[in-house]
Amino acid sequence: MELKETIDLMLSDNRKDRLKAEYWQTKARLEKLHTYISKLEAGGEPDVDDSVDVLQAQYTAMNEYLYFLELRMKMYGFLAAE
């Protein structure tokens, strides 16, 4: 899901809709960060003066956060439990 597709959910008064938006936004950002880190590790030029170590630490933190959002999404039945 693209970030722009989550706008209505994010602006909703319904907390479950906002949870869905937060999950999909975090997932999209994490995927983009992973792609960027992979590019840098393959010898690509950074967009700014980025440290791969800092970006990897950010990725780890975001991935853990996404894990908890995913648990909540499963609790509400928005994602299939594995």
C-alpha positions as CSV (number, residue, x, y, z in Angstrom):
1,M,0.0,0.0,0.0
2,E,1.3,3.5,-0.9
3,L,1.5,6.2,1.8
4,K,-1.0,8.3,-0.1
5,E,-3.6,5.5,0.1
6,T,-3.6,5.7,3.9
7,I,-4.6,9.4,4.3
8,D,-8.3,8.7,4.8
9,L,-7.5,6.0,7.4
10,M,-5.1,8.3,9.2
11,L,-7.6,11.2,9.4
12,S,-10.4,8.9,10.6
13,D,-12.0,9.4,14.1
14,N,-11.9,5.6,14.4
15,R,-8.9,4.3,16.3
16,K,-8.9,1.0,14.4
17,D,-8.7,2.9,11.1
18,R,-5.8,4.9,12.4
19,L,-4.1,1.7,13.5
20,K,-4.4,0.3,10.0
21,A,-2.9,3.5,8.6
22,E,0.0,3.4,11.1
23,Y,0.7,-0.2,10.2
24,W,0.6,0.3,6.4
25,Q,2.7,3.5,6.7
26,T,5.3,1.9,8.9
27,K,5.5,-1.1,6.6
28,A,5.9,1.1,3.5
29,R,8.6,3.2,5.2
30,L,10.4,0.1,6.4
31,E,10.5,-1.4,2.9
32,K,11.8,1.9,1.4
33,L,14.5,2.1,4.1
34,H,15.5,-1.5,3.4
35,T,15.8,-0.7,-0.3
36,Y,18.0,2.3,0.5
37,I,20.3,0.4,2.9
38,S,20.7,-2.3,0.3
39,K,21.6,0.3,-2.3
40,L,24.3,1.8,0.0
41,E,25.7,-1.6,0.9
42,A,26.0,-2.4,-2.8
43,G,28.2,0.7,-3.2
44,G,25.6,3.2,-4.2
45,E,25.9,6.9,-3.4
46,P,23.9,8.1,-0.4
47,D,21.2,10.8,-0.9
48,V,22.7,12.8,2.0
49,D,25.6,12.1,4.4
50,D,24.0,8.9,5.8
51,S,25.7,6.4,8.0
52,V,24.7,2.8,7.1
53,D,25.2,1.8,10.8
54,V,22.6,4.4,11.9
55,L,20.2,3.4,9.1
56,Q,20.5,-0.2,10.1
57,A,19.8,0.6,13.8
58,Q,16.8,2.6,12.6
59,Y,15.7,-0.4,10.5
60,T,15.9,-2.7,13.5
61,A,13.9,-0.3,15.7
62,M,11.2,0.2,13.0
63,N,11.0,-3.6,12.4
64,E,10.4,-4.2,16.1
65,Y,7.7,-1.5,16.2
66,L,6.1,-3.0,13.1
67,Y,6.0,-6.4,14.9
68,F,3.9,-4.9,17.7
69,L,1.6,-3.1,15.2
70,E,1.2,-6.4,13.4
71,L,0.2,-8.2,16.7
72,R,-2.5,-5.5,17.2
73,M,-3.7,-5.9,13.7
74,K,-4.0,-9.6,14.2
75,M,-5.9,-9.1,17.5
76,Y,-8.5,-7.1,15.7
77,G,-8.6,-9.6,12.8
78,F,-7.2,-7.2,10.2
79,L,-4.4,-9.6,9.4
80,A,-4.6,-13.4,9.3
81,A,-2.9,-15.1,12.3
82,E,-0.1,-17.4,11.2
